[in-house]
Amino acid sequence: LQNNHFEYYLKHQAGLKEHTDQIKEEFSGKLLGIIIHDIITTVWNELIVSNSGLLFGYNFDIPEKIIHKAIDRILSSPDYYLRLPHNYALIYFDKILRFFIVQAVKIFFTQLANLNLDKKKIDVFPEKEYSTAEEQEYKILLNAGENPGGFTVRIKGRADLRIEVPEEKHHYIFDYKTGTYQDEQLLFYELFYYLLEDPTLQVDSLFVDVFNNKLKKINYRKKSKSELLFTLQQNIVEHLTHIYQNGFDLQKKPVGWFPEITRADVYQLNKDKL
């Protein structure tokens, strides 16, 4: 919505999808991200079952055989048969990438231990294949009376991982990334799961930069979280006001998405002449 109002309209209002010219014959960054996401979720499900009787925290020293088992299970599942390239790329994955993925997953769980989450009684909510009842319901972020167009803004989402420490009323949200990421995504998760209902809750959100083995917290840019959330809402109001006054127009520097429909090249040419 921020980058291109018309693109937002095409994707989310009209429900159009980009045309795919051909099936990729390699492991794209997006596909690797999906695979790693499913590997970590599968390992979590294994941990939840094996640690269900414990009174205290989880053991995050994950044996490599559990991760290898998760990889084998995912790559052999029917859901992945048509997604995976069945050529040299699969050999490259098994001989080269598998090692790095196993190490990255082990390091992620070690990082959870560094947050002292292994020493506490925690509730773990890895993303499921389906949305929970809570995740299926939209929650109101902005009421119609808070912007000139009278738009009601509702949000919902599915976080990759949530960990709650009930005794401390402390909540963590994690989002696995193999590419770029934006802080606003985690802010929306915080609002959706916790802060819209109770703004006083302590919530820490972190991106899991898988291949660089880093946990990255939201960059508050020298603002408090309340100030950042207020700025986010004001930014939404600003864009909604623009849409109310001008419609779903192309931005000054439109991206090349749906060029056959947007004719962004012609639009930009005319802009340059003005």
C-alpha positions as CSV (number, residue, x, y, z in Angstrom):
1,L,0.0,0.0,0.0
2,Q,2.8,2.4,0.8
3,N,4.9,1.7,-2.3
4,N,2.2,1.6,-5.0
5,H,-1.5,2.2,-4.4
6,F,-2.5,0.7,-7.8
7,E,-0.4,-2.4,-7.3
8,Y,-2.1,-2.9,-3.9
9,Y,-5.5,-2.6,-5.7
10,L,-4.6,-5.2,-8.3
11,K,-3.3,-7.7,-5.8
12,H,-5.6,-7.3,-2.8
13,Q,-8.8,-5.7,-4.2
14,A,-9.0,-7.3,-7.7
15,G,-7.2,-10.5,-6.6
16,L,-4.9,-10.6,-9.6
17,K,-1.7,-12.6,-9.6
18,E,1.5,-12.1,-11.6
19,H,2.0,-14.3,-14.6
20,T,4.7,-17.0,-14.2
21,D,6.5,-17.6,-17.5
22,Q,7.9,-20.9,-16.6
23,I,8.6,-23.3,-13.8
24,K,12.0,-22.6,-12.1
25,E,14.6,-25.4,-12.4
26,E,16.5,-24.4,-9.3
27,F,16.0,-23.6,-5.7
28,S,14.9,-20.0,-5.6
29,G,15.4,-17.8,-2.5
30,K,11.7,-18.0,-1.9
31,L,11.5,-21.7,-2.2
32,L,14.5,-22.1,0.2
33,G,12.7,-19.8,2.6
34,I,9.6,-21.9,2.6
35,I,11.6,-25.1,3.1
36,I,13.6,-23.7,6.0
37,H,10.4,-22.4,7.6
38,D,8.8,-25.9,7.4
39,I,12.0,-27.5,8.7
40,I,12.0,-25.3,11.8
41,T,8.3,-25.8,12.3
42,T,8.7,-29.6,12.0
43,V,11.5,-29.6,14.6
44,W,9.4,-27.5,16.9
45,N,6.5,-30.0,16.7
46,E,9.0,-32.8,17.5
47,L,10.2,-30.8,20.5
48,I,6.7,-30.1,21.8
49,V,5.8,-33.8,21.8
50,S,9.1,-34.9,23.4
51,N,9.0,-32.2,26.1
52,S,5.3,-32.2,26.9
53,G,5.9,-33.7,30.4
54,L,8.6,-31.3,31.5
55,L,7.9,-28.8,34.3
56,F,10.6,-26.4,33.1
57,G,12.1,-25.2,29.9
58,Y,13.0,-27.0,26.6
59,N,16.3,-28.5,25.8
60,F,17.5,-26.5,22.8
61,D,20.6,-28.5,22.1
62,I,19.0,-30.1,19.0
63,P,20.7,-33.3,17.7
64,E,21.5,-33.0,14.0
65,K,19.6,-36.3,13.3
66,I,16.3,-34.6,14.2
67,I,17.0,-31.8,11.7
68,H,18.0,-34.3,9.0
69,K,14.8,-36.3,9.7
70,A,12.8,-33.1,9.3
71,I,14.5,-32.3,6.0
72,D,13.9,-35.8,4.6
73,R,10.2,-35.7,5.7
74,I,9.6,-32.4,4.0
75,L,11.4,-33.1,0.8
76,S,9.6,-36.4,0.4
77,S,6.2,-35.1,1.1
78,P,3.6,-35.0,-1.8
79,D,3.2,-31.2,-1.2
80,Y,6.7,-30.6,-2.3
81,Y,7.0,-32.9,-5.3
82,L,5.9,-30.3,-7.8
83,R,7.7,-27.5,-6.1
84,L,11.1,-29.1,-6.2
85,P,13.5,-29.1,-9.2
86,H,14.2,-32.7,-10.1
87,N,17.6,-32.2,-11.6
88,Y,21.2,-31.3,-10.6
89,A,19.8,-28.7,-8.2
90,L,18.4,-31.4,-5.9
91,I,21.8,-33.0,-5.7
92,Y,23.4,-29.6,-4.9
93,F,20.8,-29.1,-2.2
94,D,21.6,-32.5,-0.6
95,K,25.4,-32.3,-0.9
96,I,25.9,-28.6,-0.1
97,L,22.9,-26.7,1.1
98,R,21.7,-29.3,3.6
99,F,24.8,-28.9,5.7
100,F,24.3,-25.1,6.0
101,I,20.6,-25.5,6.7
102,V,21.3,-28.0,9.5
103,Q,23.8,-25.6,11.1
104,A,21.5,-22.6,10.7
105,V,18.7,-24.4,12.5
106,K,21.0,-25.6,15.3
107,I,22.3,-22.0,15.8
108,F,18.7,-20.6,15.9
109,F,17.8,-22.9,18.8
110,T,21.0,-22.0,20.5
111,Q,20.1,-18.4,20.2
112,L,16.8,-19.1,22.0
113,A,18.8,-20.6,24.8
114,N,20.9,-17.4,24.8
115,L,17.6,-15.5,25.5
116,N,17.3,-17.8,28.6
117,L,14.1,-19.4,27.2
118,D,15.5,-22.8,27.9
119,K,15.4,-22.1,31.7
120,K,11.7,-21.1,31.8
121,K,8.3,-22.7,31.5
122,I,7.1,-21.5,28.1
123,D,4.2,-21.9,25.8
124,V,5.2,-22.4,22.2
125,F,3.0,-21.7,19.2
126,P,4.7,-22.6,15.9
127,E,2.8,-21.8,12.7
128,K,0.4,-24.5,11.7
129,E,-0.7,-25.6,8.3
130,Y,-4.0,-23.9,9.0
131,S,-5.0,-20.7,10.7
132,T,-6.2,-21.0,14.3
133,A,-9.6,-19.6,15.3
134,E,-7.9,-16.5,16.5
135,E,-5.9,-16.0,13.3
136,Q,-9.0,-16.3,11.1
137,E,-10.7,-13.4,12.8
138,Y,-9.9,-9.8,11.6
139,K,-9.1,-7.3,14.3
140,I,-9.8,-3.6,13.9
141,L,-6.7,-1.4,13.7
142,L,-8.4,1.8,12.6
143,N,-12.0,2.8,12.9
144,A,-13.9,4.5,10.1
145,G,-14.0,7.8,12.0
146,E,-10.2,8.0,12.2
147,N,-9.7,8.9,8.5
148,P,-11.5,11.1,6.0
149,G,-12.5,8.3,3.7
150,G,-14.4,6.5,6.4
151,F,-12.3,3.3,5.9
152,T,-12.3,0.6,8.6
153,V,-8.9,-1.1,8.6
154,R,-8.8,-4.6,9.9
155,I,-5.8,-6.8,10.2
156,K,-5.0,-10.5,10.6
157,G,-1.8,-12.6,10.2
158,R,0.1,-15.8,11.0
159,A,3.4,-15.4,12.8
160,D,6.0,-18.1,12.1
161,L,6.6,-18.6,15.8
162,R,5.3,-17.2,19.1
163,I,6.7,-18.0,22.6
164,E,5.0,-16.9,25.7
165,V,6.4,-16.9,29.2
166,P,3.3,-17.0,31.4
167,E,4.9,-16.3,34.7
168,E,6.5,-13.1,33.4
169,K,3.7,-12.1,31.0
170,H,6.4,-11.7,28.4
171,H,5.8,-12.6,24.8
172,Y,8.1,-13.2,21.9
173,I,7.3,-13.2,18.1
174,F,9.8,-14.6,15.6
175,D,9.7,-14.4,11.8
176,Y,12.1,-16.5,9.7
177,K,13.7,-14.7,6.9
178,T,16.2,-15.7,4.1
179,G,15.9,-12.3,2.3
180,T,14.9,-8.8,3.1
181,Y,12.4,-7.8,5.8
182,Q,10.5,-4.8,7.1
183,D,10.0,-3.9,10.7
184,E,6.4,-3.0,10.1
185,Q,5.5,-6.7,9.6
186,L,6.5,-7.5,13.2
187,L,4.6,-4.4,14.5
188,F,1.4,-5.7,12.8
189,Y,1.9,-9.1,14.4
190,E,2.4,-7.4,17.8
191,L,-0.8,-5.4,17.4
192,F,-2.8,-8.4,16.1
193,Y,-1.8,-10.9,18.7
194,Y,-1.4,-8.8,21.8
195,L,-1.3,-5.0,21.8
196,L,-4.7,-4.1,20.4
197,E,-6.2,-5.9,23.3
198,D,-3.6,-5.0,26.0
199,P,-1.1,-2.2,25.1
200,T,0.7,-2.8,28.4
201,L,2.0,-6.2,27.5
202,Q,5.7,-6.8,27.1
203,V,6.3,-8.1,23.6
204,D,9.6,-8.6,21.9
205,S,9.7,-9.3,18.2
206,L,12.7,-10.6,16.2
207,F,13.5,-11.5,12.7
208,V,15.4,-14.7,12.3
209,D,18.0,-14.0,9.6
210,V,18.6,-17.7,8.9
211,F,21.6,-17.8,6.6
212,N,23.4,-15.0,8.5
213,N,22.7,-16.7,11.9
214,K,21.3,-13.5,13.4
215,L,18.3,-12.4,15.5
216,K,17.3,-8.9,14.6
217,K,15.0,-6.8,16.8
218,I,12.8,-4.1,15.5
219,N,14.7,-0.9,14.8
220,Y,12.9,1.7,16.9
221,R,14.9,4.6,15.4
222,K,15.3,6.3,18.7
223,K,11.5,6.1,19.4
224,S,9.6,4.3,22.0
225,K,7.4,1.4,20.8
226,S,4.2,3.5,21.5
227,E,5.6,6.3,19.3
228,L,6.5,3.8,16.6
229,L,3.0,2.3,16.6
230,F,1.5,5.8,16.5
231,T,3.7,6.7,13.5
232,L,2.6,3.5,11.8
233,Q,-1.1,4.3,12.3
234,Q,-0.6,7.9,11.1
235,N,1.2,6.6,8.0
236,I,-1.8,4.4,7.2
237,V,-4.2,7.3,7.6
238,E,-2.0,9.4,5.3
239,H,-2.2,6.8,2.5
240,L,-5.9,6.2,3.0
241,T,-6.5,9.9,2.8
242,H,-4.5,10.0,-0.5
243,I,-6.6,7.1,-1.9
244,Y,-9.8,8.8,-0.8
245,Q,-8.8,11.9,-2.6
246,N,-7.0,10.5,-5.7
247,G,-8.0,6.9,-6.0
248,F,-5.7,3.9,-6.4
249,D,-3.1,5.8,-8.5
250,L,0.4,4.8,-9.6
251,Q,3.2,6.4,-7.5
252,K,5.8,8.8,-8.9
253,K,8.2,6.0,-9.4
254,P,6.0,3.0,-10.2
255,V,7.4,-0.5,-9.9
256,G,7.3,-2.8,-12.9
257,W,4.5,-5.0,-11.5
258,F,1.8,-6.0,-14.0
259,P,3.3,-3.8,-16.8
260,E,0.7,-4.9,-19.3
261,I,-2.1,-3.5,-17.1
262,T,-0.5,-0.6,-15.4
263,R,1.5,0.6,-18.4
264,A,3.9,2.0,-15.9
265,D,6.4,2.8,-18.6
266,V,4.0,5.2,-20.4
267,Y,2.8,6.7,-17.1
268,Q,6.4,7.4,-16.1
269,L,7.2,8.9,-19.5
270,N,4.3,11.3,-19.2
271,K,5.3,12.2,-15.7
272,D,8.8,13.0,-16.9
273,K,7.4,15.4,-19.6
274,L,5.4,17.4,-17.1
